[in-house]
């Protein structure tokens, strides 16, 4: 029975990979371009369908967010001792793979070094270089599709080729191909991923690298689904969006590197257990919520409505959909519920192997890193010029974000 199930799963997976992402039919709702008053930010010209309608409704509205630093006040946060060296490393990596001067300047101003220092406060330099190469790469790789200003961003066929070529190269440099050969980077940004493969291949086992690759594969698949919605001008319902965004936010591959970064190896029965899977899911959900609320202004300006805030707004009943206070309340509820589930999963994981001091300690370190990961996203998102949230912070710590 198990063999049959696995065979069916592989067939389904192969069918999905063959087309790589499903096609979303364009919405029939094509409202006219609204007249824009001088004091309001124009709706991006390439928007259409439901996405255009939602953008027009949201324009000029204000989203009030709670002070989430208070919500996470008891969670750990720290800075890596190599924080200064990371700044030089990040800039050099960006210069290797970004030739557009405007983009390069913006990416340098994002301060990814600060993010890496917050995410990995205890990491040594050798592992930190690998994690930084991966993190810089995934931001740049994703911007090629998400930014809306490249050929792949506006053409589904080119986007599909971009995903497939990237995945094939990743599979090769992680040492997962049956035959060893020297693969050439299919895109300029992929050259940086070679640093990741070189760093991980000899110090991780095949299961770790396969898990990492599987999460990257799902990430690219869901980025493709988002892109298809964007091209069609459609807005998925909130539940469907959360499933898509859980993959496209790119957190799962980062979590898959955790045992490598901590220099530990948790048993497969722990890694594949229900408690660990629940911890991963809720870590991703929390980061997803934080990323979406702090990046919503930037994304709408770029013409991307595939964000939790517009999706929630669009999903509300007609009599309440113009009420941004309701969106704020829903976000608070979403976050509170997933934090409760995170704590429940952490508690279950903490009960494993109490008599094995090393294993128990490694599990607790994994849980602690997930907290570092979340607080890193929180504080970096508030500080980084990438999202411009500093200008939105009120005296009481709440945020007022004009959309």
BAKE-85844 format. One record per residue (C-alpha): residue number from 1; residue in one letter; x, y, z. Coordinates in steps of 0.05 Angstrom, whole numbers, plus 5000, padded with zeros to 4 digits. Example, Ala and Ser with C-alpha at 12.3 -4.5 7.8 and 13.67 -1.06 7.14 Angstrom:
BEGIN
R	1	A	5246	4910	5156
R	2	S	5273	4979	5143
END
This chain:
BEGIN
R	1	X	5000	5000	5000
R	2	X	5056	5048	5019
R	3	X	5091	5034	4953
R	4	X	5027	5050	4915
R	5	X	5016	5115	4952
R	6	X	5088	5137	4941
R	7	X	5081	5120	4867
R	8	X	5018	5161	4861
R	9	X	5051	5219	4897
R	10	X	5109	5218	4849
R	11	X	5062	5217	4789
R	12	X	5024	5277	4816
R	13	X	5088	5314	4832
R	14	X	5115	5299	4762
R	15	X	5051	5325	4730
R	16	X	5055	5389	4770
R	17	X	5129	5399	4753
R	18	X	5115	5387	4679
R	19	X	5073	5450	4675
R	20	X	5108	5478	4737
R	21	X	5051	5523	4757
R	22	X	4978	5521	4742
R	23	X	4947	5571	4696
R	24	X	4898	5621	4726
R	25	X	4844	5646	4679
R	26	X	4841	5722	4676
R	27	X	4783	5753	4713
R	28	X	4725	5778	4673
R	29	X	4720	5840	4717
R	30	X	4758	5894	4679
R	31	X	4739	5962	4707
R	32	X	4762	6025	4674
R	33	X	4826	6058	4699
R	34	X	4803	6105	4755
R	35	X	4817	6179	4753
R	36	X	4874	6194	4801
R	37	X	4874	6257	4843
R	38	X	4942	6293	4846
R	39	X	4953	6278	4920
R	40	X	4945	6204	4913
R	41	X	4995	6152	4888
R	42	X	4973	6129	4818
R	43	X	4951	6057	4810
R	44	X	5005	6020	4770
R	45	X	4985	6018	4697
R	46	X	4996	5943	4687
R	47	X	4944	5923	4739
R	48	X	4879	5895	4713
R	49	X	4819	5853	4734
R	50	X	4803	5844	4808
R	51	X	4873	5867	4827
R	52	X	4861	5935	4795
R	53	X	4794	5942	4830
R	54	X	4824	5926	4898
R	55	X	4883	5973	4886
R	56	X	4835	6029	4869
R	57	X	4794	6016	4932
R	58	X	4855	6013	4977
R	59	X	4889	6075	4949
R	60	X	4897	6127	5003
R	61	X	4870	6083	5059
R	62	X	4909	6077	5123
R	63	X	4927	6011	5156
R	64	X	4939	6016	5231
R	65	X	4983	5962	5260
R	66	X	4996	5943	5332
R	67	X	5065	5952	5363
R	68	X	5089	5881	5351
R	69	X	5155	5892	5387
R	70	X	5113	5888	5451
R	71	X	5080	5823	5428
R	72	X	5149	5791	5419
R	73	X	5183	5827	5477
R	74	X	5198	5762	5514
R	75	X	5228	5728	5453
R	76	X	5304	5726	5445
R	77	X	5343	5774	5400
R	78	X	5418	5782	5393
R	79	X	5471	5806	5343
R	80	X	5526	5764	5312
R	81	X	5598	5783	5330
R	82	X	5614	5787	5256
R	83	X	5562	5841	5243
R	84	X	5611	5891	5213
R	85	X	5645	5839	5168
R	86	X	5577	5818	5143
R	87	X	5565	5887	5113
R	88	X	5626	5881	5069
R	89	X	5608	5809	5051
R	90	X	5537	5826	5031
R	91	X	5559	5884	4988
R	92	X	5610	5842	4952
R	93	X	5559	5787	4939
R	94	X	5509	5837	4911
R	95	X	5561	5867	4866
R	96	X	5575	5797	4837
R	97	X	5504	5785	4814
R	98	X	5469	5853	4805
R	99	X	5492	5898	4747
R	100	X	5434	5947	4747
R	101	X	5461	6007	4788
R	102	X	5392	6029	4812
R	103	X	5375	5959	4837
R	104	X	5444	5950	4867
R	105	X	5438	6014	4907
R	106	X	5369	5995	4933
R	107	X	5392	5925	4953
R	108	X	5452	5952	4990
R	109	X	5408	6000	5027
R	110	X	5363	5942	5050
R	111	X	5417	5923	5100
R	112	X	5414	5847	5092
R	113	X	5476	5843	5136
R	114	X	5433	5866	5195
R	115	X	5382	5812	5179
R	116	X	5435	5757	5177
R	117	X	5465	5781	5242
R	118	X	5397	5778	5276
R	119	X	5380	5710	5246
R	120	X	5445	5677	5265
R	121	X	5473	5710	5327
R	122	X	5513	5649	5348
R	123	X	5538	5625	5279
R	124	X	5611	5619	5262
R	125	X	5639	5654	5201
R	126	X	5644	5593	5155
R	127	X	5570	5576	5163
R	128	X	5550	5649	5164
R	129	X	5581	5659	5095
R	130	X	5540	5602	5066
R	131	X	5475	5626	5098
R	132	X	5488	5697	5074
R	133	X	5501	5673	5003
R	134	X	5435	5636	5004
R	135	X	5395	5693	5034
R	136	X	5424	5746	4987
R	137	X	5411	5700	4929
R	138	X	5339	5686	4946
R	139	X	5322	5760	4954
R	140	X	5353	5777	4886
R	141	X	5323	5715	4852
R	142	X	5254	5731	4878
R	143	X	5259	5805	4858
R	144	X	5268	5783	4786
R	145	X	5196	5758	4787
R	146	X	5165	5800	4842
R	147	X	5192	5868	4822
R	148	X	5151	5872	4758
R	149	X	5206	5904	4717
R	150	X	5240	5845	4683
R	151	X	5221	5803	4622
R	152	X	5208	5742	4666
R	153	X	5163	5784	4711
R	154	X	5115	5801	4654
R	155	X	5118	5736	4613
R	156	X	5094	5669	4640
R	157	X	5134	5628	4590
R	158	X	5199	5664	4609
R	159	X	5182	5658	4682
R	160	X	5171	5583	4675
R	161	X	5238	5575	4641
R	162	X	5270	5617	4697
R	163	X	5243	5569	4751
R	164	X	5261	5505	4715
R	165	X	5332	5526	4697
R	166	X	5344	5551	4768
R	167	X	5319	5486	4799
R	168	X	5361	5443	4753
R	169	X	5423	5482	4772
R	170	X	5407	5479	4847
R	171	X	5397	5403	4842
R	172	X	5465	5397	4810
R	173	X	5506	5441	4856
R	174	X	5475	5407	4918
R	175	X	5504	5342	4893
R	176	X	5436	5310	4880
R	177	X	5446	5292	4806
R	178	X	5462	5219	4791
R	179	X	5521	5240	4749
R	180	X	5571	5291	4773
R	181	X	5584	5346	4723
R	182	X	5604	5419	4724
R	183	X	5539	5457	4716
R	184	X	5539	5528	4690
R	185	X	5494	5580	4724
R	186	X	5434	5593	4678
R	187	X	5425	5664	4705
R	188	X	5474	5713	4735
R	189	X	5443	5710	4804
R	190	X	5450	5634	4805
R	191	X	5526	5640	4808
R	192	X	5518	5659	4881
R	193	X	5481	5594	4896
R	194	X	5545	5557	4878
R	195	X	5573	5584	4944
R	196	X	5515	5551	4980
R	197	X	5526	5483	4946
R	198	X	5601	5485	4957
R	199	X	5590	5501	5031
R	200	X	5537	5448	5045
R	201	X	5555	5389	5001
R	202	X	5612	5359	5042
R	203	X	5584	5372	5112
R	204	X	5511	5352	5103
R	205	X	5481	5284	5086
R	206	X	5437	5268	5027
R	207	X	5372	5272	5068
R	208	X	5388	5342	5092
R	209	X	5403	5367	5022
R	210	X	5342	5332	4993
R	211	X	5299	5366	5046
R	212	X	5330	5433	5029
R	213	X	5320	5422	4955
R	214	X	5248	5400	4965
R	215	X	5232	5464	5002
R	216	X	5265	5506	4948
R	217	X	5225	5468	4896
R	218	X	5160	5484	4932
R	219	X	5182	5556	4940
R	220	X	5192	5564	4865
R	221	X	5127	5527	4850
R	222	X	5087	5574	4894
R	223	X	5123	5636	4867
R	224	X	5099	5611	4800
R	225	X	5027	5605	4826
R	226	X	5031	5676	4853
R	227	X	5059	5701	4786
R	228	X	5002	5667	4749
R	229	X	4951	5702	4793
R	230	X	4987	5768	4782
R	231	X	4987	5760	4707
R	232	X	4913	5742	4707
R	233	X	4893	5799	4754
R	234	X	4860	5750	4802
R	235	X	4856	5752	4878
R	236	X	4853	5685	4914
R	237	X	4811	5678	4978
R	238	X	4850	5685	5043
R	239	X	4856	5611	5059
R	240	X	4882	5594	4990
R	241	X	4929	5653	4993
R	242	X	4958	5630	5059
R	243	X	4973	5562	5028
R	244	X	5007	5594	4968
R	245	X	5045	5646	5009
R	246	X	5070	5594	5059
R	247	X	5113	5568	5002
R	248	X	5129	5633	4964
R	249	X	5152	5671	5026
R	250	X	5215	5629	5023
R	251	X	5221	5613	5098
R	252	X	5219	5537	5093
R	253	X	5286	5530	5056
R	254	X	5318	5575	5109
R	255	X	5290	5531	5164
R	256	X	5316	5470	5128
R	257	X	5387	5498	5136
R	258	X	5380	5503	5212
R	259	X	5414	5439	5233
R	260	X	5472	5456	5186
R	261	X	5477	5526	5216
R	262	X	5474	5500	5288
R	263	X	5523	5443	5273
R	264	X	5474	5391	5297
R	265	X	5438	5332	5265
R	266	X	5370	5317	5293
R	267	X	5345	5246	5279
R	268	X	5297	5237	5221
R	269	X	5242	5214	5268
R	270	X	5246	5283	5301
R	271	X	5253	5322	5235
R	272	X	5194	5286	5204
R	273	X	5152	5283	5267
R	274	X	5085	5320	5276
R	275	X	5112	5368	5328
R	276	X	5170	5391	5284
R	277	X	5125	5399	5223
R	278	X	5077	5440	5265
R	279	X	5135	5484	5289
R	280	X	5158	5496	5217
R	281	X	5087	5513	5195
R	282	X	5075	5564	5250
R	283	X	5144	5594	5243
R	284	X	5129	5605	5169
R	285	X	5059	5633	5185
R	286	X	5086	5683	5234
R	287	X	5141	5706	5187
R	288	X	5091	5709	5130
R	289	X	5045	5755	5169
R	290	X	5103	5800	5191
R	291	X	5132	5803	5121
R	292	X	5066	5819	5088
R	293	X	5043	5874	5135
R	294	X	5110	5910	5133
R	295	X	5120	5903	5057
R	296	X	5049	5918	5035
R	297	X	5063	5991	5019
R	298	X	5124	5973	4977
R	299	X	5087	5917	4940
R	300	X	5026	5958	4923
R	301	X	5071	6013	4895
R	302	X	5104	5959	4851
R	303	X	5036	5935	4829
R	304	X	5034	5871	4869
R	305	X	4967	5858	4904
R	306	X	4986	5787	4924
R	307	X	4995	5806	4997
R	308	X	4956	5786	5059
R	309	X	4929	5857	5070
R	310	X	4896	5866	5001
R	311	X	4874	5793	5001
R	312	X	4839	5801	5068
R	313	X	4809	5866	5046
R	314	X	4782	5835	4982
R	315	X	4756	5774	5019
R	316	X	4712	5813	5067
R	317	X	4637	5819	5059
R	318	X	4615	5879	5018
R	319	X	4586	5917	5077
R	320	X	4653	5914	5115
R	321	X	4706	5913	5062
R	322	X	4721	5988	5066
R	323	X	4735	5982	5140
R	324	X	4811	5978	5149
R	325	X	4801	5972	5224
R	326	X	4771	5904	5211
R	327	X	4832	5884	5171
R	328	X	4877	5906	5229
R	329	X	4835	5865	5278
R	330	X	4837	5804	5233
R	331	X	4913	5809	5228
R	332	X	4919	5813	5304
R	333	X	4875	5751	5311
R	334	X	4914	5713	5257
R	335	X	4980	5728	5292
R	336	X	4955	5711	5361
R	337	X	4927	5644	5338
R	338	X	4990	5623	5302
R	339	X	5033	5644	5361
R	340	X	4991	5599	5405
R	341	X	5001	5541	5358
R	342	X	5076	5556	5355
R	343	X	5080	5552	5431
R	344	X	5040	5487	5431
R	345	X	5087	5456	5380
R	346	X	5149	5480	5418
R	347	X	5122	5450	5482
R	348	X	5110	5382	5447
R	349	X	5180	5383	5417
R	350	X	5209	5401	5485
R	351	X	5182	5336	5514
R	352	X	5224	5293	5467
R	353	X	5284	5255	5495
R	354	X	5287	5286	5565
R	355	X	5337	5232	5585
R	356	X	5384	5246	5527
R	357	X	5417	5311	5546
R	358	X	5450	5323	5479
R	359	X	5389	5309	5436
R	360	X	5343	5347	5482
R	361	X	5391	5406	5482
R	362	X	5395	5405	5405
R	363	X	5319	5406	5400
R	364	X	5315	5465	5447
R	365	X	5368	5501	5406
R	366	X	5327	5489	5343
R	367	X	5265	5519	5376
R	368	X	5306	5578	5401
R	369	X	5332	5590	5330
R	370	X	5261	5593	5303
R	371	X	5247	5649	5353
R	372	X	5311	5685	5330
R	373	X	5287	5677	5258
R	374	X	5220	5709	5274
R	375	X	5247	5767	5316
R	376	X	5300	5779	5262
R	377	X	5245	5787	5210
R	378	X	5207	5833	5258
R	379	X	5263	5882	5275
R	380	X	5297	5882	5207
R	381	X	5230	5895	5172
R	382	X	5217	5955	5217
R	383	X	5288	5983	5207
R	384	X	5305	5967	5135
R	385	X	5298	6020	5081
R	386	X	5272	5965	5036
R	387	X	5203	5974	5066
R	388	X	5207	6045	5093
R	389	X	5170	6030	5158
R	390	X	5211	6079	5200
R	391	X	5169	6137	5174
R	392	X	5105	6101	5192
R	393	X	5119	6089	5266
R	394	X	5076	6130	5314
R	395	X	5099	6156	5382
R	396	X	5065	6097	5417
R	397	X	5099	6045	5373
R	398	X	5039	6031	5330
R	399	X	5046	6040	5254
R	400	X	5002	6080	5207
R	401	X	5014	6056	5136
R	402	X	4983	6095	5079
R	403	X	4967	6049	5021
END
